[in-house]
Amino acid sequence: MDIDLIFKIAGTGIIVAVLNLVLKRAEREEQAMLTTLAGLIVVLVIIVQEIGSLFETIKTVFGLW
């Protein structure tokens, strides 16, 4: 696992948290919730790509398929 992955996830979390705070202070609850949901989806996509890479590595190491 690369350290860049942790920084990407942490950076996304910080940006989403700041946007969420700003939008809630501006009384835009729906946009704050959508921003949080979008951040969650971005992080899940990053994680799914890394899991796919892990499975490809496992297949090549063990000679599967």
CHARMM internal coordinates of N, CA and C (Angstrom, degrees):
IC EDIT
DIST 1 N 1 CA 1.4556
DIST 1 CA 1 C 1.5273
ANGL 1 N 1 CA 1 C 108.24
DIST 1 C 2 N 1.2904
ANGL 1 CA 1 C 2 N 114.16
DIHE 1 N 1 CA 1 C 2 N 133.48
DIST 2 N 2 CA 1.4529
ANGL 1 C 2 N 2 CA 120.13
DIHE 1 CA 1 C 2 N 2 CA -176.84
DIST 2 CA 2 C 1.5361
ANGL 2 N 2 CA 2 C 110.19
DIHE 1 C 2 N 2 CA 2 C -90.43
DIST 2 C 3 N 1.3015
ANGL 2 CA 2 C 3 N 116.49
DIHE 2 N 2 CA 2 C 3 N 146.91
DIST 3 N 3 CA 1.4636
ANGL 2 C 3 N 3 CA 121.35
DIHE 2 CA 2 C 3 N 3 CA -178.97
DIST 3 CA 3 C 1.5331
ANGL 3 N 3 CA 3 C 110.91
DIHE 2 C 3 N 3 CA 3 C -67.96
DIST 3 C 4 N 1.3468
ANGL 3 CA 3 C 4 N 116.33
DIHE 3 N 3 CA 3 C 4 N -24.04
DIST 4 N 4 CA 1.4651
ANGL 3 C 4 N 4 CA 120.05
DIHE 3 CA 3 C 4 N 4 CA 178.65
DIST 4 CA 4 C 1.5239
ANGL 4 N 4 CA 4 C 111.41
DIHE 3 C 4 N 4 CA 4 C -62.47
DIST 4 C 5 N 1.3205
ANGL 4 CA 4 C 5 N 116.93
DIHE 4 N 4 CA 4 C 5 N -32.72
DIST 5 N 5 CA 1.4600
ANGL 4 C 5 N 5 CA 120.80
DIHE 4 CA 4 C 5 N 5 CA 178.70
DIST 5 CA 5 C 1.5259
ANGL 5 N 5 CA 5 C 110.44
DIHE 4 C 5 N 5 CA 5 C -62.08
DIST 5 C 6 N 1.3074
ANGL 5 CA 5 C 6 N 116.37
DIHE 5 N 5 CA 5 C 6 N -43.43
DIST 6 N 6 CA 1.4681
ANGL 5 C 6 N 6 CA 120.61
DIHE 5 CA 5 C 6 N 6 CA 179.50
DIST 6 CA 6 C 1.5266
ANGL 6 N 6 CA 6 C 110.27
DIHE 5 C 6 N 6 CA 6 C -64.68
DIST 6 C 7 N 1.3383
ANGL 6 CA 6 C 7 N 116.49
DIHE 6 N 6 CA 6 C 7 N -40.77
DIST 7 N 7 CA 1.4609
ANGL 6 C 7 N 7 CA 119.61
DIHE 6 CA 6 C 7 N 7 CA 178.99
DIST 7 CA 7 C 1.5237
ANGL 7 N 7 CA 7 C 111.84
DIHE 6 C 7 N 7 CA 7 C -66.72
DIST 7 C 8 N 1.3328
ANGL 7 CA 7 C 8 N 117.50
DIHE 7 N 7 CA 7 C 8 N -37.10
DIST 8 N 8 CA 1.4665
ANGL 7 C 8 N 8 CA 120.65
DIHE 7 CA 7 C 8 N 8 CA 177.70
DIST 8 CA 8 C 1.5274
ANGL 8 N 8 CA 8 C 110.71
DIHE 7 C 8 N 8 CA 8 C -62.97
DIST 8 C 9 N 1.3199
ANGL 8 CA 8 C 9 N 116.06
DIHE 8 N 8 CA 8 C 9 N -46.00
DIST 9 N 9 CA 1.4680
ANGL 8 C 9 N 9 CA 120.07
DIHE 8 CA 8 C 9 N 9 CA -178.81
DIST 9 CA 9 C 1.5266
ANGL 9 N 9 CA 9 C 110.55
DIHE 8 C 9 N 9 CA 9 C -67.27
DIST 9 C 10 N 1.3254
ANGL 9 CA 9 C 10 N 117.21
DIHE 9 N 9 CA 9 C 10 N -42.65
DIST 10 N 10 CA 1.4641
ANGL 9 C 10 N 10 CA 120.34
DIHE 9 CA 9 C 10 N 10 CA 179.40
DIST 10 CA 10 C 1.5234
ANGL 10 N 10 CA 10 C 111.07
DIHE 9 C 10 N 10 CA 10 C -66.00
DIST 10 C 11 N 1.3278
ANGL 10 CA 10 C 11 N 116.86
DIHE 10 N 10 CA 10 C 11 N -41.29
DIST 11 N 11 CA 1.4644
ANGL 10 C 11 N 11 CA 120.29
DIHE 10 CA 10 C 11 N 11 CA 178.48
DIST 11 CA 11 C 1.5151
ANGL 11 N 11 CA 11 C 111.90
DIHE 10 C 11 N 11 CA 11 C -63.20
DIST 11 C 12 N 1.3303
ANGL 11 CA 11 C 12 N 116.02
DIHE 11 N 11 CA 11 C 12 N -42.20
DIST 12 N 12 CA 1.4597
ANGL 11 C 12 N 12 CA 119.84
DIHE 11 CA 11 C 12 N 12 CA 177.23
DIST 12 CA 12 C 1.5237
ANGL 12 N 12 CA 12 C 110.67
DIHE 11 C 12 N 12 CA 12 C -62.61
DIST 12 C 13 N 1.3152
ANGL 12 CA 12 C 13 N 116.13
DIHE 12 N 12 CA 12 C 13 N -41.55
DIST 13 N 13 CA 1.4651
ANGL 12 C 13 N 13 CA 120.21
DIHE 12 CA 12 C 13 N 13 CA 178.93
DIST 13 CA 13 C 1.5186
ANGL 13 N 13 CA 13 C 112.57
DIHE 12 C 13 N 13 CA 13 C -63.34
DIST 13 C 14 N 1.3186
ANGL 13 CA 13 C 14 N 116.91
DIHE 13 N 13 CA 13 C 14 N -41.39
DIST 14 N 14 CA 1.4701
ANGL 13 C 14 N 14 CA 120.55
DIHE 13 CA 13 C 14 N 14 CA 179.39
DIST 14 CA 14 C 1.5229
ANGL 14 N 14 CA 14 C 110.84
DIHE 13 C 14 N 14 CA 14 C -66.04
DIST 14 C 15 N 1.3359
ANGL 14 CA 14 C 15 N 116.50
DIHE 14 N 14 CA 14 C 15 N -44.62
DIST 15 N 15 CA 1.4689
ANGL 14 C 15 N 15 CA 120.05
DIHE 14 CA 14 C 15 N 15 CA 179.40
DIST 15 CA 15 C 1.5158
ANGL 15 N 15 CA 15 C 110.99
DIHE 14 C 15 N 15 CA 15 C -62.28
DIST 15 C 16 N 1.3291
ANGL 15 CA 15 C 16 N 116.89
DIHE 15 N 15 CA 15 C 16 N -43.86
DIST 16 N 16 CA 1.4699
ANGL 15 C 16 N 16 CA 120.64
DIHE 15 CA 15 C 16 N 16 CA 179.98
DIST 16 CA 16 C 1.5248
ANGL 16 N 16 CA 16 C 110.46
DIHE 15 C 16 N 16 CA 16 C -65.14
DIST 16 C 17 N 1.3251
ANGL 16 CA 16 C 17 N 117.07
DIHE 16 N 16 CA 16 C 17 N -40.03
DIST 17 N 17 CA 1.4686
ANGL 16 C 17 N 17 CA 119.67
DIHE 16 CA 16 C 17 N 17 CA -179.85
DIST 17 CA 17 C 1.5251
ANGL 17 N 17 CA 17 C 111.22
DIHE 16 C 17 N 17 CA 17 C -64.25
DIST 17 C 18 N 1.3373
ANGL 17 CA 17 C 18 N 117.26
DIHE 17 N 17 CA 17 C 18 N -42.14
DIST 18 N 18 CA 1.4647
ANGL 17 C 18 N 18 CA 120.38
DIHE 17 CA 17 C 18 N 18 CA 179.53
DIST 18 CA 18 C 1.5273
ANGL 18 N 18 CA 18 C 110.35
DIHE 17 C 18 N 18 CA 18 C -66.17
DIST 18 C 19 N 1.3442
ANGL 18 CA 18 C 19 N 116.42
DIHE 18 N 18 CA 18 C 19 N -45.30
DIST 19 N 19 CA 1.4717
ANGL 18 C 19 N 19 CA 119.16
DIHE 18 CA 18 C 19 N 19 CA 178.14
DIST 19 CA 19 C 1.5232
ANGL 19 N 19 CA 19 C 111.50
DIHE 18 C 19 N 19 CA 19 C -61.79
DIST 19 C 20 N 1.3153
ANGL 19 CA 19 C 20 N 116.08
DIHE 19 N 19 CA 19 C 20 N -39.85
DIST 20 N 20 CA 1.4612
ANGL 19 C 20 N 20 CA 120.32
DIHE 19 CA 19 C 20 N 20 CA 179.03
DIST 20 CA 20 C 1.5294
ANGL 20 N 20 CA 20 C 110.54
DIHE 19 C 20 N 20 CA 20 C -62.49
DIST 20 C 21 N 1.3103
ANGL 20 CA 20 C 21 N 116.98
DIHE 20 N 20 CA 20 C 21 N -43.77
DIST 21 N 21 CA 1.4623
ANGL 20 C 21 N 21 CA 121.32
DIHE 20 CA 20 C 21 N 21 CA 179.72
DIST 21 CA 21 C 1.5262
ANGL 21 N 21 CA 21 C 111.29
DIHE 20 C 21 N 21 CA 21 C -64.08
DIST 21 C 22 N 1.3274
ANGL 21 CA 21 C 22 N 116.52
DIHE 21 N 21 CA 21 C 22 N -44.48
DIST 22 N 22 CA 1.4656
ANGL 21 C 22 N 22 CA 120.28
DIHE 21 CA 21 C 22 N 22 CA -179.53
DIST 22 CA 22 C 1.5211
ANGL 22 N 22 CA 22 C 110.72
DIHE 21 C 22 N 22 CA 22 C -64.31
DIST 22 C 23 N 1.3206
ANGL 22 CA 22 C 23 N 116.46
DIHE 22 N 22 CA 22 C 23 N -43.94
DIST 23 N 23 CA 1.4682
ANGL 22 C 23 N 23 CA 119.49
DIHE 22 CA 22 C 23 N 23 CA -178.80
DIST 23 CA 23 C 1.5276
ANGL 23 N 23 CA 23 C 112.03
DIHE 22 C 23 N 23 CA 23 C -67.85
DIST 23 C 24 N 1.3249
ANGL 23 CA 23 C 24 N 117.54
DIHE 23 N 23 CA 23 C 24 N -36.52
DIST 24 N 24 CA 1.4676
ANGL 23 C 24 N 24 CA 119.05
DIHE 23 CA 23 C 24 N 24 CA 177.49
DIST 24 CA 24 C 1.5274
ANGL 24 N 24 CA 24 C 111.13
DIHE 23 C 24 N 24 CA 24 C -68.12
DIST 24 C 25 N 1.3339
ANGL 24 CA 24 C 25 N 117.38
DIHE 24 N 24 CA 24 C 25 N -36.08
DIST 25 N 25 CA 1.4691
ANGL 24 C 25 N 25 CA 120.35
DIHE 24 CA 24 C 25 N 25 CA 176.86
DIST 25 CA 25 C 1.5244
ANGL 25 N 25 CA 25 C 111.28
DIHE 24 C 25 N 25 CA 25 C -66.74
DIST 25 C 26 N 1.3267
ANGL 25 CA 25 C 26 N 115.98
DIHE 25 N 25 CA 25 C 26 N -29.65
DIST 26 N 26 CA 1.4654
ANGL 25 C 26 N 26 CA 120.52
DIHE 25 CA 25 C 26 N 26 CA 178.70
DIST 26 CA 26 C 1.5250
ANGL 26 N 26 CA 26 C 111.26
DIHE 25 C 26 N 26 CA 26 C -87.65
DIST 26 C 27 N 1.3345
ANGL 26 CA 26 C 27 N 116.91
DIHE 26 N 26 CA 26 C 27 N 10.12
DIST 27 N 27 CA 1.4645
ANGL 26 C 27 N 27 CA 124.40
DIHE 26 CA 26 C 27 N 27 CA 179.18
DIST 27 CA 27 C 1.5275
ANGL 27 N 27 CA 27 C 112.26
DIHE 26 C 27 N 27 CA 27 C 57.34
DIST 27 C 28 N 1.3023
ANGL 27 CA 27 C 28 N 114.87
DIHE 27 N 27 CA 27 C 28 N 43.77
DIST 28 N 28 CA 1.4690
ANGL 27 C 28 N 28 CA 121.87
DIHE 27 CA 27 C 28 N 28 CA 175.41
DIST 28 CA 28 C 1.5243
ANGL 28 N 28 CA 28 C 107.59
DIHE 27 C 28 N 28 CA 28 C -118.23
DIST 28 C 29 N 1.3265
ANGL 28 CA 28 C 29 N 115.02
DIHE 28 N 28 CA 28 C 29 N 73.25
DIST 29 N 29 CA 1.4637
ANGL 28 C 29 N 29 CA 121.47
DIHE 28 CA 28 C 29 N 29 CA -174.87
DIST 29 CA 29 C 1.5262
ANGL 29 N 29 CA 29 C 112.35
DIHE 28 C 29 N 29 CA 29 C -64.86
DIST 29 C 30 N 1.3451
ANGL 29 CA 29 C 30 N 116.91
DIHE 29 N 29 CA 29 C 30 N -39.88
DIST 30 N 30 CA 1.4683
ANGL 29 C 30 N 30 CA 119.14
DIHE 29 CA 29 C 30 N 30 CA -177.72
DIST 30 CA 30 C 1.5231
ANGL 30 N 30 CA 30 C 111.21
DIHE 29 C 30 N 30 CA 30 C -65.48
DIST 30 C 31 N 1.3387
ANGL 30 CA 30 C 31 N 116.63
DIHE 30 N 30 CA 30 C 31 N -43.51
DIST 31 N 31 CA 1.4565
ANGL 30 C 31 N 31 CA 119.59
DIHE 30 CA 30 C 31 N 31 CA 179.50
DIST 31 CA 31 C 1.5333
ANGL 31 N 31 CA 31 C 111.18
DIHE 30 C 31 N 31 CA 31 C -66.50
DIST 31 C 32 N 1.3264
ANGL 31 CA 31 C 32 N 116.65
DIHE 31 N 31 CA 31 C 32 N -34.55
DIST 32 N 32 CA 1.4638
ANGL 31 C 32 N 32 CA 120.10
DIHE 31 CA 31 C 32 N 32 CA 177.54
DIST 32 CA 32 C 1.5257
ANGL 32 N 32 CA 32 C 110.48
DIHE 31 C 32 N 32 CA 32 C -64.65
DIST 32 C 33 N 1.3225
ANGL 32 CA 32 C 33 N 116.09
DIHE 32 N 32 CA 32 C 33 N -41.99
DIST 33 N 33 CA 1.4565
ANGL 32 C 33 N 33 CA 119.63
DIHE 32 CA 32 C 33 N 33 CA 178.80
DIST 33 CA 33 C 1.5210
ANGL 33 N 33 CA 33 C 111.43
DIHE 32 C 33 N 33 CA 33 C -66.51
DIST 33 C 34 N 1.3349
ANGL 33 CA 33 C 34 N 117.41
DIHE 33 N 33 CA 33 C 34 N -39.93
DIST 34 N 34 CA 1.4623
ANGL 33 C 34 N 34 CA 120.97
DIHE 33 CA 33 C 34 N 34 CA 178.56
DIST 34 CA 34 C 1.5286
ANGL 34 N 34 CA 34 C 111.24
DIHE 33 C 34 N 34 CA 34 C -67.77
DIST 34 C 35 N 1.3215
ANGL 34 CA 34 C 35 N 116.95
DIHE 34 N 34 CA 34 C 35 N -35.09
DIST 35 N 35 CA 1.4593
ANGL 34 C 35 N 35 CA 120.38
DIHE 34 CA 34 C 35 N 35 CA 176.50
DIST 35 CA 35 C 1.5275
ANGL 35 N 35 CA 35 C 110.35
DIHE 34 C 35 N 35 CA 35 C -64.82
DIST 35 C 36 N 1.3127
ANGL 35 CA 35 C 36 N 116.71
DIHE 35 N 35 CA 35 C 36 N -42.92
DIST 36 N 36 CA 1.4565
ANGL 35 C 36 N 36 CA 120.87
DIHE 35 CA 35 C 36 N 36 CA 177.53
DIST 36 CA 36 C 1.5260
ANGL 36 N 36 CA 36 C 110.77
DIHE 35 C 36 N 36 CA 36 C -63.04
DIST 36 C 37 N 1.3183
ANGL 36 CA 36 C 37 N 116.49
DIHE 36 N 36 CA 36 C 37 N -42.81
DIST 37 N 37 CA 1.4640
ANGL 36 C 37 N 37 CA 120.83
DIHE 36 CA 36 C 37 N 37 CA 179.01
DIST 37 CA 37 C 1.5278
ANGL 37 N 37 CA 37 C 111.04
DIHE 36 C 37 N 37 CA 37 C -64.52
DIST 37 C 38 N 1.3207
ANGL 37 CA 37 C 38 N 117.59
DIHE 37 N 37 CA 37 C 38 N -41.12
DIST 38 N 38 CA 1.4630
ANGL 37 C 38 N 38 CA 121.45
DIHE 37 CA 37 C 38 N 38 CA 178.28
DIST 38 CA 38 C 1.5300
ANGL 38 N 38 CA 38 C 110.63
DIHE 37 C 38 N 38 CA 38 C -64.45
DIST 38 C 39 N 1.3192
ANGL 38 CA 38 C 39 N 117.72
DIHE 38 N 38 CA 38 C 39 N -40.86
DIST 39 N 39 CA 1.4633
ANGL 38 C 39 N 39 CA 120.87
DIHE 38 CA 38 C 39 N 39 CA 176.70
DIST 39 CA 39 C 1.5136
ANGL 39 N 39 CA 39 C 112.15
DIHE 38 C 39 N 39 CA 39 C -62.82
DIST 39 C 40 N 1.3239
ANGL 39 CA 39 C 40 N 116.55
DIHE 39 N 39 CA 39 C 40 N -40.05
DIST 40 N 40 CA 1.4618
ANGL 39 C 40 N 40 CA 121.08
DIHE 39 CA 39 C 40 N 40 CA 177.44
DIST 40 CA 40 C 1.5237
ANGL 40 N 40 CA 40 C 110.85
DIHE 39 C 40 N 40 CA 40 C -63.43
DIST 40 C 41 N 1.3172
ANGL 40 CA 40 C 41 N 116.61
DIHE 40 N 40 CA 40 C 41 N -42.44
DIST 41 N 41 CA 1.4658
ANGL 40 C 41 N 41 CA 120.58
DIHE 40 CA 40 C 41 N 41 CA 179.58
DIST 41 CA 41 C 1.5285
ANGL 41 N 41 CA 41 C 110.68
DIHE 40 C 41 N 41 CA 41 C -64.94
DIST 41 C 42 N 1.3216
ANGL 41 CA 41 C 42 N 117.47
DIHE 41 N 41 CA 41 C 42 N -41.23
DIST 42 N 42 CA 1.4706
ANGL 41 C 42 N 42 CA 120.85
DIHE 41 CA 41 C 42 N 42 CA 178.61
DIST 42 CA 42 C 1.5211
ANGL 42 N 42 CA 42 C 110.38
DIHE 41 C 42 N 42 CA 42 C -61.12
DIST 42 C 43 N 1.3173
ANGL 42 CA 42 C 43 N 117.24
DIHE 42 N 42 CA 42 C 43 N -45.33
DIST 43 N 43 CA 1.4642
ANGL 42 C 43 N 43 CA 120.78
DIHE 42 CA 42 C 43 N 43 CA -179.85
DIST 43 CA 43 C 1.5287
ANGL 43 N 43 CA 43 C 110.37
DIHE 42 C 43 N 43 CA 43 C -65.71
DIST 43 C 44 N 1.3157
ANGL 43 CA 43 C 44 N 118.13
DIHE 43 N 43 CA 43 C 44 N -40.13
DIST 44 N 44 CA 1.4637
ANGL 43 C 44 N 44 CA 120.56
DIHE 43 CA 43 C 44 N 44 CA 178.41
DIST 44 CA 44 C 1.5256
ANGL 44 N 44 CA 44 C 111.48
DIHE 43 C 44 N 44 CA 44 C -64.22
DIST 44 C 45 N 1.3300
ANGL 44 CA 44 C 45 N 117.60
DIHE 44 N 44 CA 44 C 45 N -37.72
DIST 45 N 45 CA 1.4658
ANGL 44 C 45 N 45 CA 120.53
DIHE 44 CA 44 C 45 N 45 CA 177.49
DIST 45 CA 45 C 1.5237
ANGL 45 N 45 CA 45 C 110.32
DIHE 44 C 45 N 45 CA 45 C -64.66
DIST 45 C 46 N 1.3271
ANGL 45 CA 45 C 46 N 117.03
DIHE 45 N 45 CA 45 C 46 N -41.66
DIST 46 N 46 CA 1.4683
ANGL 45 C 46 N 46 CA 120.51
DIHE 45 CA 45 C 46 N 46 CA 177.88
DIST 46 CA 46 C 1.5228
ANGL 46 N 46 CA 46 C 110.27
DIHE 45 C 46 N 46 CA 46 C -61.41
DIST 46 C 47 N 1.3238
ANGL 46 CA 46 C 47 N 116.71
DIHE 46 N 46 CA 46 C 47 N -44.05
DIST 47 N 47 CA 1.4653
ANGL 46 C 47 N 47 CA 120.60
DIHE 46 CA 46 C 47 N 47 CA -178.57
DIST 47 CA 47 C 1.5203
ANGL 47 N 47 CA 47 C 111.17
DIHE 46 C 47 N 47 CA 47 C -67.33
DIST 47 C 48 N 1.3349
ANGL 47 CA 47 C 48 N 118.00
DIHE 47 N 47 CA 47 C 48 N -40.67
DIST 48 N 48 CA 1.4625
ANGL 47 C 48 N 48 CA 121.00
DIHE 47 CA 47 C 48 N 48 CA 179.24
DIST 48 CA 48 C 1.5231
ANGL 48 N 48 CA 48 C 110.57
DIHE 47 C 48 N 48 CA 48 C -63.59
DIST 48 C 49 N 1.3224
ANGL 48 CA 48 C 49 N 117.91
DIHE 48 N 48 CA 48 C 49 N -38.67
DIST 49 N 49 CA 1.4633
ANGL 48 C 49 N 49 CA 120.34
DIHE 48 CA 48 C 49 N 49 CA 176.54
DIST 49 CA 49 C 1.5229
ANGL 49 N 49 CA 49 C 111.31
DIHE 48 C 49 N 49 CA 49 C -63.24
DIST 49 C 50 N 1.3142
ANGL 49 CA 49 C 50 N 117.12
DIHE 49 N 49 CA 49 C 50 N -40.08
DIST 50 N 50 CA 1.4680
ANGL 49 C 50 N 50 CA 120.12
DIHE 49 CA 49 C 50 N 50 CA 178.62
DIST 50 CA 50 C 1.5240
ANGL 50 N 50 CA 50 C 111.05
DIHE 49 C 50 N 50 CA 50 C -68.07
DIST 50 C 51 N 1.3235
ANGL 50 CA 50 C 51 N 117.95
DIHE 50 N 50 CA 50 C 51 N -37.34
DIST 51 N 51 CA 1.4650
ANGL 50 C 51 N 51 CA 120.76
DIHE 50 CA 50 C 51 N 51 CA 177.28
DIST 51 CA 51 C 1.5252
ANGL 51 N 51 CA 51 C 110.13
DIHE 50 C 51 N 51 CA 51 C -66.28
DIST 51 C 52 N 1.3298
ANGL 51 CA 51 C 52 N 117.22
DIHE 51 N 51 CA 51 C 52 N -38.92
DIST 52 N 52 CA 1.4643
ANGL 51 C 52 N 52 CA 120.90
DIHE 51 CA 51 C 52 N 52 CA 175.81
DIST 52 CA 52 C 1.5207
ANGL 52 N 52 CA 52 C 111.31
DIHE 51 C 52 N 52 CA 52 C -61.83
DIST 52 C 53 N 1.3058
ANGL 52 CA 52 C 53 N 116.29
DIHE 52 N 52 CA 52 C 53 N -41.12
DIST 53 N 53 CA 1.4616
ANGL 52 C 53 N 53 CA 120.83
DIHE 52 CA 52 C 53 N 53 CA 177.11
DIST 53 CA 53 C 1.5259
ANGL 53 N 53 CA 53 C 110.75
DIHE 52 C 53 N 53 CA 53 C -64.33
DIST 53 C 54 N 1.3229
ANGL 53 CA 53 C 54 N 116.81
DIHE 53 N 53 CA 53 C 54 N -39.23
DIST 54 N 54 CA 1.4572
ANGL 53 C 54 N 54 CA 121.05
DIHE 53 CA 53 C 54 N 54 CA 177.73
DIST 54 CA 54 C 1.5234
ANGL 54 N 54 CA 54 C 110.80
DIHE 53 C 54 N 54 CA 54 C -62.31
DIST 54 C 55 N 1.3371
ANGL 54 CA 54 C 55 N 118.08
DIHE 54 N 54 CA 54 C 55 N -44.31
DIST 55 N 55 CA 1.4595
ANGL 54 C 55 N 55 CA 121.00
DIHE 54 CA 54 C 55 N 55 CA 179.25
DIST 55 CA 55 C 1.5196
ANGL 55 N 55 CA 55 C 111.90
DIHE 54 C 55 N 55 CA 55 C -64.73
DIST 55 C 56 N 1.3328
ANGL 55 CA 55 C 56 N 117.21
DIHE 55 N 55 CA 55 C 56 N -37.50
DIST 56 N 56 CA 1.4687
ANGL 55 C 56 N 56 CA 120.21
DIHE 55 CA 55 C 56 N 56 CA 176.76
DIST 56 CA 56 C 1.5263
ANGL 56 N 56 CA 56 C 110.38
DIHE 55 C 56 N 56 CA 56 C -64.05
DIST 56 C 57 N 1.3082
ANGL 56 CA 56 C 57 N 117.52
DIHE 56 N 56 CA 56 C 57 N -40.32
DIST 57 N 57 CA 1.4643
ANGL 56 C 57 N 57 CA 121.10
DIHE 56 CA 56 C 57 N 57 CA 178.10
DIST 57 CA 57 C 1.5190
ANGL 57 N 57 CA 57 C 110.74
DIHE 56 C 57 N 57 CA 57 C -64.87
DIST 57 C 58 N 1.3152
ANGL 57 CA 57 C 58 N 116.88
DIHE 57 N 57 CA 57 C 58 N -42.05
DIST 58 N 58 CA 1.4676
ANGL 57 C 58 N 58 CA 120.83
DIHE 57 CA 57 C 58 N 58 CA 178.74
DIST 58 CA 58 C 1.5200
ANGL 58 N 58 CA 58 C 110.52
DIHE 57 C 58 N 58 CA 58 C -63.44
DIST 58 C 59 N 1.3284
ANGL 58 CA 58 C 59 N 116.91
DIHE 58 N 58 CA 58 C 59 N -41.20
DIST 59 N 59 CA 1.4656
ANGL 58 C 59 N 59 CA 119.73
DIHE 58 CA 58 C 59 N 59 CA 178.92
DIST 59 CA 59 C 1.5225
ANGL 59 N 59 CA 59 C 111.76
DIHE 58 C 59 N 59 CA 59 C -62.99
DIST 59 C 60 N 1.3208
ANGL 59 CA 59 C 60 N 117.41
DIHE 59 N 59 CA 59 C 60 N -40.64
DIST 60 N 60 CA 1.4653
ANGL 59 C 60 N 60 CA 119.37
DIHE 59 CA 59 C 60 N 60 CA -179.19
DIST 60 CA 60 C 1.5217
ANGL 60 N 60 CA 60 C 111.25
DIHE 59 C 60 N 60 CA 60 C -72.96
DIST 60 C 61 N 1.3342
ANGL 60 CA 60 C 61 N 117.89
DIHE 60 N 60 CA 60 C 61 N -35.02
DIST 61 N 61 CA 1.4627
ANGL 60 C 61 N 61 CA 120.08
DIHE 60 CA 60 C 61 N 61 CA -179.17
DIST 61 CA 61 C 1.5268
ANGL 61 N 61 CA 61 C 110.98
DIHE 60 C 61 N 61 CA 61 C -67.52
DIST 61 C 62 N 1.3175
ANGL 61 CA 61 C 62 N 116.72
DIHE 61 N 61 CA 61 C 62 N -44.27
DIST 62 N 62 CA 1.4514
ANGL 61 C 62 N 62 CA 120.38
DIHE 61 CA 61 C 62 N 62 CA -176.68
DIST 62 CA 62 C 1.5220
ANGL 62 N 62 CA 62 C 113.50
DIHE 61 C 62 N 62 CA 62 C -93.15
DIST 62 C 63 N 1.3143
ANGL 62 CA 62 C 63 N 117.34
DIHE 62 N 62 CA 62 C 63 N -1.19
DIST 63 N 63 CA 1.4676
ANGL 62 C 63 N 63 CA 120.73
DIHE 62 CA 62 C 63 N 63 CA 177.02
DIST 63 CA 63 C 1.5103
ANGL 63 N 63 CA 63 C 113.75
DIHE 62 C 63 N 63 CA 63 C 69.24
DIST 63 C 64 N 1.3028
ANGL 63 CA 63 C 64 N 116.52
DIHE 63 N 63 CA 63 C 64 N 32.87
DIST 64 N 64 CA 1.4739
ANGL 63 C 64 N 64 CA 120.17
DIHE 63 CA 63 C 64 N 64 CA 179.45
DIST 64 CA 64 C 1.5061
ANGL 64 N 64 CA 64 C 109.47
DIHE 63 C 64 N 64 CA 64 C -84.65
DIST 64 C 65 N 1.3008
ANGL 64 CA 64 C 65 N 117.03
DIHE 64 N 64 CA 64 C 65 N 142.33
DIST 65 N 65 CA 1.4624
ANGL 64 C 65 N 65 CA 125.79
DIHE 64 CA 64 C 65 N 65 CA -179.67
DIST 65 CA 65 C 1.4600
ANGL 65 N 65 CA 65 C 111.25
DIHE 64 C 65 N 65 CA 65 C 57.27
END
COOR INIT
IC SEED 1 N 1 CA 1 C
IC BUILD
